Amino acid sequence: MSAAGTWTVGLALSYTILLIVGGRLSQRRSSLGKTGGFFVGGRTFSPWTVAFCITGLFSGSSYIAIMELSYRTGISALWYGVAETVQILLIALLLVKPLREKLVVTVTGIIGDRFGRLAKGIAGVITAFTFPMWSVATTIAFASALTAFTGLSLHLAVIVTALLLLVFLWSGGMRSVAFNQTMNCIVFVGMLAVGAYAVLAKPGLSGLQNFAETNPQMFDPGNAGISLIVAWFGTFIVNVPLAQAAFQMTMSCRTPADGQKGLYTAAAFGIPFIIIGALIGTSAAVVIPSQKLALVAIPHYIEQVLPAPLVGVFFLGVWACAMGWAGPCQFSGSTSLGRDVGSAINPKATEAQLVRYTQWSLVALTALMIIFSILRTEQSAWWNILAWTLRNGATLAPVLAVFFWPLATRTAVYSSMVAGFSAGIVWNQLAGWSATAFFLGTHPVWVGMLANVTTLVLVTLATSRWRMSTDPVRLRRAVKFGLGALAALAALTLSAGWLAGYGLIGMALFIVVLCSALTVFFGTESRETAPDTTGSDATGSDTAAERPPAKRAPQHAA
């Protein structure tokens, strides 16, 4: 083991022990007398705690993805971070207040409250299946450093990293996650400072300038490809109502205003991660060119440029990034599997039983994470996209129906989740599971969501008794979305060649279908229910043919 490896492993182990001890103390304190302390920290988070949580979740993962992408595509990787920042701002502007008022814990819980236990179970299983994919995406970065410095195989390094995460998370609870994220943000400061120093040390500003003259494409803002950049923005924007891990941390706030302040602060905190991450990846391409795996080239670059103690500090920050993203992902996925699927199977389960189910789920998702890493250890950003494709393809339409379409039926929701998830799998298979070359030039994330939304609308209309809405407010909205659908269809028809050339046909079709679906959402209502004359976007139960006698809808409260 090299000196850099000794420092990296020593600091990472010491830091993990600190987090385990501190997390257990924090969770024990927050659980005293507070219902739901394990899942939402007693809803006591301040704006700063929310900011640290979201920074650790999004900025840490963006930093790793941007470093990897910029090694291949240069500064155009900045757009990945910009797209994720847009997502944070949209969550703050659109969702924090309504979701906090409903005491939301998970997206799968929202679906289950509206469409029943079976829907909750299906959504929970699919969500739990995809979260380890996001976890793999960041743990690969730290595992690559272990491989470079210790000689461990990459697969073994990922297993070690996954087991460290399990040990930390088993202490459990949202309060321990908050403690972890706060400590991670402190470590991030050192990582960013050391990373900036590495760039200045080698290749330096003059070296980057020379590299730009010989490789101008690496400084082209569009070098990653218009299709991929648009996919980043489209995926993050569509992910806004589905960002379960972010919701779970933000909804632990004291008030909706505190949650919004925390998100705005986190968006500002993310700027240095975006800039420095792109510079490090590009600098690594200068110093260590032609490496097959970007996340192996970067550790070699840092080791070559910096003394061993600073290398240790830098990769302690990478470990913090891995835990900042993978920790909440594993915890949130385990919450869906343990809390939501567990309560769907055993609706009489106590809080203590749900906590125990969630801890068992952590073990299962750790095993799944290790299996995923063995299947494909390279291209961490690819795992992020696959997870979005499968999870968003299953849960987007049901969540939209919760908010906007009282007519939607349980049968339609079951069908849409299976159809969207399956479409994402099939489209990836047709493309040979490529990270860059897609079947018919269409990114699979659009295909999964197209199948999801289309199935929900068609099955609902085919299996329910409906009529045109008699609410003038909803009808006006339906007309607006209908005009939007026609405009999008006209643009698609006139620009089909240009869109196909940039791989944007899938996105354009999704916009047409989404606007059309929203037209149906606002333009239809059940024949068996009295019209809603308030103009509100009711989130009631199923159609009268399916729902039991009227009663107050339960809230998915902790």
BELRAVEN-V93191 format. One record per run of one state. SS is the DSSP state (H for helix, E for strand, C for the rest). FROM is the first residue (numbers start at 1). TO is the last residue. If there is no record, write none. Layout:
# BELRAVEN-V93191
SS:FROM:TO ; SS:FROM:TO
This chain:
# BELRAVEN-V93191
C:1:2 ; H:3:31 ; C:32:36 ; H:37:43 ; C:44:44 ; E:45:45 ; C:46:46 ; H:47:94 ; C:95:95 ; H:96:101 ; C:102:106 ; H:107:115 ; C:116:116 ; H:117:150 ; C:151:153 ; H:154:171 ; C:172:173 ; H:174:201 ; C:202:203 ; H:204:214 ; C:215:215 ; H:216:219 ; C:220:225 ; H:226:242 ; C:243:243 ; H:244:250 ; C:251:252 ; E:253:253 ; C:254:255 ; H:256:287 ; C:288:293 ; H:294:305 ; C:306:307 ; H:308:345 ; C:346:350 ; H:351:375 ; C:376:379 ; H:380:404 ; C:405:409 ; H:410:430 ; C:431:438 ; H:439:441 ; C:442:443 ; H:444:463 ; C:464:465 ; E:466:468 ; C:469:471 ; H:472:494 ; C:495:495 ; H:496:501 ; C:502:504 ; H:505:523 ; E:524:526 ; C:527:558
